[in-house]
Amino acid sequence: MRKSYRLAIAGFAALSLASCGIFFPTAKDRAAKKTPGFQNGYSDGCASASAQGTNYRGDKVRDDAAYQSYKHYRAGWASGFAN
């Protein structure tokens, strides 16, 4: 009984995560990650995250105009900052 209950929970969790695109990103998501805007944003976000531990003023490396205007830059910056 417990084994089947655990298996059911694991299956439900896997399906839930898969539907969110965590395991299987769409072709649109993969294409967006290849854009120059995403790559520049990722680079800036990563630099901000790396500087966060050494720079106590909390300065961010970010092109604010691109962050406001381009969704790919914004997504790349968030992804780079999180990683």
C-alpha positions as CSV (number, residue, x, y, z in Angstrom):
1,M,0.0,0.0,0.0
2,R,2.7,2.5,1.0
3,K,4.8,1.6,-2.1
4,S,1.9,2.3,-4.5
5,Y,1.1,5.5,-2.6
6,R,4.7,6.7,-3.0
7,L,4.7,5.7,-6.6
8,A,1.5,7.7,-7.3
9,I,2.9,10.8,-5.6
10,A,6.2,10.6,-7.6
11,G,4.2,10.1,-10.8
12,F,2.0,13.1,-10.1
13,A,5.0,15.3,-9.2
14,A,6.8,14.3,-12.4
15,L,3.8,15.1,-14.6
16,S,3.2,18.4,-12.8
17,L,6.8,19.5,-13.4
18,A,6.9,18.2,-16.9
19,S,3.8,20.3,-17.8
20,C,5.6,23.4,-16.5
21,G,8.4,22.9,-19.0
22,I,11.1,22.2,-16.5
23,F,12.0,18.8,-18.0
24,F,10.9,19.4,-21.6
25,P,11.4,23.0,-22.8
26,T,9.5,23.9,-25.9
27,A,11.1,24.7,-29.2
28,K,10.2,28.4,-28.6
29,D,12.0,28.3,-25.2
30,R,15.1,26.8,-26.8
31,A,15.1,29.3,-29.6
32,A,14.8,32.2,-27.2
33,K,17.9,31.1,-25.3
34,K,19.9,31.4,-28.5
35,T,19.0,35.0,-29.1
36,P,21.7,37.7,-28.5
37,G,19.4,39.5,-26.1
38,F,19.1,36.4,-23.9
39,Q,22.8,35.7,-24.0
40,N,23.7,39.3,-23.1
41,G,21.2,39.3,-20.3
42,Y,22.4,36.0,-19.0
43,S,26.0,37.3,-19.0
44,D,25.0,40.5,-17.1
45,G,22.9,38.5,-14.6
46,C,25.7,36.1,-13.9
47,A,28.1,39.0,-13.4
48,S,25.6,40.6,-11.0
49,A,25.3,37.4,-9.0
50,S,29.0,37.0,-8.8
51,A,29.6,40.6,-7.8
52,Q,26.9,40.4,-5.1
53,G,29.1,38.5,-2.7
54,T,32.1,40.8,-3.2
55,N,30.4,44.2,-3.7
56,Y,28.6,45.2,-0.6
57,R,27.0,48.2,-2.3
58,G,24.8,45.8,-4.3
59,D,25.5,47.3,-7.7
60,K,23.9,45.4,-10.5
61,V,25.4,44.8,-13.9
62,R,22.4,45.4,-16.1
63,D,21.4,47.4,-19.2
64,D,18.3,49.0,-17.8
65,A,17.0,50.1,-21.3
66,A,17.3,46.6,-22.6
67,Y,15.8,45.2,-19.3
68,Q,12.7,47.3,-19.8
69,S,12.3,46.8,-23.5
70,Y,13.3,43.2,-24.4
71,K,11.7,40.2,-22.8
72,H,14.6,37.9,-23.9
73,Y,17.2,40.1,-22.2
74,R,15.0,40.2,-19.0
75,A,14.6,36.4,-19.0
76,G,18.3,35.9,-19.6
77,W,19.2,38.3,-16.8
78,A,16.9,36.5,-14.4
79,S,18.3,33.1,-15.4
80,G,21.9,34.3,-15.1
81,F,21.3,35.9,-11.7
82,A,19.6,32.7,-10.4
83,N,22.4,30.4,-11.5
